[in-house]
Amino acid sequence: MHWLVKIILLFEIGLATGIFLFSPDQKTKILSVSSHLPDLVFPEAKSSFSIIFTGDVMLGRSVNTRTIKYSDHTWPFKKIGNFISQADMTVINLESPFVSDCKPTDSGMIFCSDPQNVAGLVSAGVDYATLANNHIKNYGEEGITDTKSTLKNNGITPVEQGKAEFNTVKNTKIALLAFCDLPQIENNLVRNQISSATPSADLVVVTFHWGNEYQAIPSQRQVDLAHLAIDSGADLVVGHHPHWTQTEEIYKDKPIYYSLGNLIFDQMWSEETRLGQILRVTFKNKELISKELISTKIFDYGQPVILEN
């Protein structure tokens, strides 16, 4: 330990335990100086930042009817909101449009959610909601427009297909792009849009809605797209849609998470669809310094909890 840090720590301990005796005026002056000492002891906290990603968030169907039943629009996030809000930047995949005349139902494959359910995203500190998925168009262009308006009015940035969104965190400029490969997207579109965003960012993050449902192993198409994204300039690739968690890969020293499974969904009919992962990555400038997967499990048709490792 550096000698200056040792002196600072001993000095702080002395103040806390009363080993040093000072007059009231002297102690006030010393405490006002010591309040700045953590900047010297923990400089890492000033330059590192964390990003959290989740799997599919579907606030329609039985999730929507549960929020009505419990009279609580934040109900799906009650057990996980505090955790995911701790990141400097939180990104979810929103797979249900917000529709003002959304009719409550527990069945069907056409998803919608009461716009008031955006309160759950706000309570969980969500910053970005990707809309590049196969259900966001369930209510047509009007549904997409209403969804974007609802998100923006609540301080959440919608991320549309291939349109880079930029954010600066701790002096690091981040480009976030989202693609849906259902139906299959043109490789050149992926390559060109990532390549175009790369010169303007220190860190490029790409999410994909892709793959085959209910499969633990990524398809060859997923692997090819992930590698293409990194070859085009992506620093991190995160996927969703299979409703099961899938494997992680390191390609050219860049991490790929093929599927984080479900975060909030009403698919209670199997263990695999109830399980999901929250990805937390920490960077210092552009360097990835830590990555962690936190397991979750859904209860009562839409409320996940964090599982102990």
N, C-alpha and C positions, 0 to 999 in steps of 0.2 A: 504494500500500500504506500502511496506517495506520502512523503513526510508532511506536506501541507494538509492533506486530507486527514491524517492522523491527528494533527493539532486541532483541526476544526471539529472532528468528532469528539475528542476529549473535552474541548471547550463546551460543546453542546451538552454533553453528559454532566459536566460540572454545573451548568446552569439549571438543568432539570432536577438534579439531586440536591442542590443547595450547598455544594462543596465550597464554592467561591462565595465570599461575603462581600456585598457591595451596599452602598447607600441606595435608597429608592431611586434617586435621580440617575446614579451611575448605571443601575440595572436596567432602567428604561432605555437609556442610550445603547447599551450593549444588546438588548433584545431587538431593538430596531435594526441594528446591523446584522444580527444573526438571522433575521428573517430572510435575508438575501443569500445566505450561505448554501441552500440547496442547489442554486444555479451552478455553484462551483463543484458540488459533490456529484450531481447527477446531470451532467451536460447532455447525455444520450437522449434523455426525455425530450429535449428541445428539438432534436433533429429527426427522430424516428416517428413513424406513424403506422397505424393499422387500418386494414380494410377487411370488412366482413362480407362474405357472399353466402347466400342461402340457396336451397333448392326451390322447387315450384311452390308458389303461394297462390292458392285458388280460394277466393273468398266467396264463391257462389255455392249453389246447391245446398247441401246440408250444413256447410259452414255458415252460410247466410241465414238459414233458418234457426241455427243455434244462437246467433247474435240477437235474433228477434225473441227467441224463447227466453234468453237470459237478460234481455233488455240492456245489452252491453256491446257496443260496437268495437270495443277493444278486446273482447273475450278471447279471440284466437291467440293473441300475443301476451296474455297475462303471465304465463310461466317463462317466457323467453325474452320479453321486451327489454328488460333491464340489461340483460347480457349483450344483446346485439346492438343496443344503443351506445355501448361504451367505445365502439370503434370510431376512428376519425372519419370514416366513410363507410356507409352500409349500403349494399346493393342486393336487391331481391329481383326475382323474375315473377311478374304479376300475370297470372294466367286467367284472369276473369275481368272483363270490362266493367266499369262502374256505369250503371244505367238507372236513370231516375224512376222508370216504371218497371223495375225488375220484380217479377212475380215470384214469390217464395215457392220453392219446390225442392223435393228431396230426390228427384230422379231426372233423367235426361242427360244429354251430352252438349246442350247449349248452355253455356255458363254466363251468368251475370251476377253483379253484386250491388247491394244498396250503396250509393255514394257515401253515406254516413260511415260505412265501414272503413273508410280511409283513416278514420281516427285511430285504428289499430296500427297502421303504418306509422302515423305520427308519433304515437306513444312509444314505438320501438325505435325511433330515431332513424327511420329509413331515409336515405338521401336520394337514391336512384332506384327507379323501377323499370326494368327492361320489358318492352312490349313486343319484342320479336319472338312470337310464339304462335302456335296453331289455334289458339282459342281467342286471341284478342280481337279477331274479326267476327266473332259470333253475332254481334249486333251491328255489323256493317261499319261504314265510315262514321256514321253518327255516334255509334258506340265508342269508337276510337277517339273521336273529337271530345266527347263528354269525359272520357277517362283521362285524357291529357289535361283537360281543363281542371278536373277534380284534383289531380296530382299537383299541378302547378299552383293552384289556389291554396294548397296546404304545404307548400315549400318543398315538394318532391319533384325531382327532374325525371320526366319520362325519357327513356332511351329507345329510339325507334330503329328499325332495320337499317343497319349500315351507316347511320348518322352519328358521327363521333361527338361525344359530349366531353367537354374539358373541365377539369377542376384542379386547383392548385392547393396542395396540402403540404405544410412545412417546407415551403419553397420548392416543392417538386410538382411539376405540371403533369397531370395524369389525363390520358385519353381513354375513354371508355366506349367500346363499340359492341353492338349486339346483332347477331344474325340468327335467322330461322332457316333451317335446312329442310323444312316440311311445307311444300315440296322442295326438291333439291335446288339449292342456290347455285348460281354460276361461280365457278372457281375464280374467274377473272374479277368478278365483282368483289369478292372477299379480298383478293390480293391487292386490288387497286385502292380500295377504301382504307385498308390497314396501312398500306404504303404511303397513302396521302396524309394520314394522321401522324405517322411516325416522326417526321421532321419537326412537328410543332409540339412534341411532348417529350418529357423525360422518361415516362413510363407508359406503356401501351397495354391495356387490359381488354381482352376480347371474351365475350360470352356467346355460347351457341345453344340453340334449342334444336336437338338433333337425335339421331339414333333410333333404336327399336325399343318399344315399350317392354317392360318386365324382363329385361336382360341384364345380367351382372357383368357381362363382358362387352366392351365397346365394339361396334362394327368397324369394318375396314374403312368405311366412308368417314366415320368419326375420326379415326386415326389420321387419315389423309388430310382432312380439313384442319385438324389441330396442327399438324406439321406444316401445312401451308400457311397458317396464321403466323406461326413463329418464324418461318422462313421469310415472311413478309414484314416482320418487325414487332410482333407481339411479344411481350415479356411474361404474360400469364394468360392461360386459357381456362375458362370455367364453363362446364356444360350442365344441362338439365333436359328434361322431358321423359327419360325412360321410366320414371317413378320408382326406380330402384337405384341405390348407390352403385357406382362403378369404380373402376380402378384409377389410380394415379399413375402418371408417367412423367419422367424427366427427359426432355428432348432438347438437345443443345443447351443444357444447363437451365432450361426454362420449364417450370412445372405446368402440367396439364391435369385437370380434374374432370374426368369424362362425364360424371353425373353425381350431383349431390343429393339425388333422390327427392322426396317430398319434404317440405317444411310444414306447410299447412294445406291439407287436402282432406277429403272425406272418404278416402279409400281405406276403410277399416277392415276389408275382407281378407287381408293377408299381412303377415309379419313384415314382409319386405316393403310393402307400400306404406306401412306405418313408420318405417325407419328412415331417417334422413341424416344429413351432416351439415353443420355450419363450418365454413372455411374461414379461418382468421389468418391473414398474412401480415407480416410486419416488415416494413422497408425502412432503410436509412438512405435517403436520396433515392437512387435507382436500385440500390443493392437490396436483395431479399435477405433478411437476417433471421427470420423464423417463419414457420408455417405450422398450422395446427388444425386438425379436424375434430370437431366436437359433435358427438352423436346425440340425436334427438329421437323422440318417439311420440306419435300422435295418439291422443286419447279423445273419446267422446266426439268423434267425427269432426275434428278440426282444431284441437288444442294441443300443441306439442309441448313436451317437457325435455329438459336436458338430462341425459343419462350420465350417471357416474361411470368413470372409466374403471 
